[in-house]
Amino acid sequence: MPIPLLVAIELSPDHRSFIKGAGFEVYAAPTVSERAEIIRSRGDEIRAVLTNGTTGFGAHEIASLPNLEIICALGAGYENVGVAAARARGIIVTHGPGANAASVADHAMALLMSIARDVVQSDAAVRRGDWVRARHMRPMISGKKLGILGLGNIGEQIAKRGFGGFGMPIAYHSRKPRDGSPWLHLPTPTALAEWSDYFVVATPGGAATRRLVGTAVLDALGPEGFLINIARGSVVDTAALIEALRDGRIAGAALDVIDGEPEVPSELIALRNVIITPHLAGLSPEAVQATVQLVLNNLQAHFRGRPVLTPVIG
């Protein structure tokens, strides 16, 4: 008999079919209203939930599913999942660290290169017929200092790309130094920003990192420094970033995530020294297939009585 699975996020028809073919009854509910309706009509049946860190699955929703056994977060993040509420009921929570790390690291470097070399704005200028005015000097990437806030799977891959591809000195900040890491560990985000030419945010979201990058960090990065965020929008104080960009206190920013997305402040959109992509760093076919496969592996392990592969720990 198929196992009822509530899918709380957008998932392609092919991937829904892929999961369904593995023995699950998929209830797709990517909007708040659809989710509420499924919980109301099928709440007693649901045994598993698929979500992600941004959408989450809160304590009140968990309480509405009396037979829930497992919550799987697609991708590494799980900041809006009610982990404490789940654990109180013995519900397993899994996530997908590393499954999309290569794709996100690729996108981080693409953003870094695009904002440094003014690729997006120059392309737009040429299309307007402004060839001559589009030609202006832009900073190099090779040999410049790359600071990484959060040296997890994604941060490590960004470091390797920067060092191996562009000869960039690498430094990072995390709560504690990583054993055996060849990169320079700095004690605070502000110290890292002061050291950096390019400052990449790759730390998890959640309460512990909310607005970790604010005025002090941006001022330390300085008028020749660039900010790149492929982590969570909540890590950066958007109002402080807008002020720093508008006043020229940093050179530019390239963002794949925005606090409050998909809404983007009009003040940010109006700025020329910023590039914004719609949270698509992990949306390569290879990465999405790997993350969905990992979810399925975790679900199958649980319902076959085996330990899950990637539980949320701590």
Secondary structure, 3 states (H helix, E strand, C coil): CCEEEEECCCCCHHHHHHHHCCCEEEEECCCHHHHHHHHHHHCCCCCEEEECCCCCECHHHHHCCCCCCEEEECCCCCCCECHHHHHHCCCEEECCCCCCHHHHHHHHHHHHHHHHCCHHHHHHHHHCCCHHHHCCCCCCCCCCCEEEECCCHHHHHHHHHHHHHHCCCEEEECCCCCCCCCCEECCCHHHHHHHCCEEEECCCCCHHHCCCECHHHHHHHCCCCEEEECCCHHHECHHHHHHHHHCCCCCEEEECCCCCCCCCCHHHHCCCCEEECCCCCCCCHHHHHHHHHHHHHHHHHHHCCCCCCCECCC
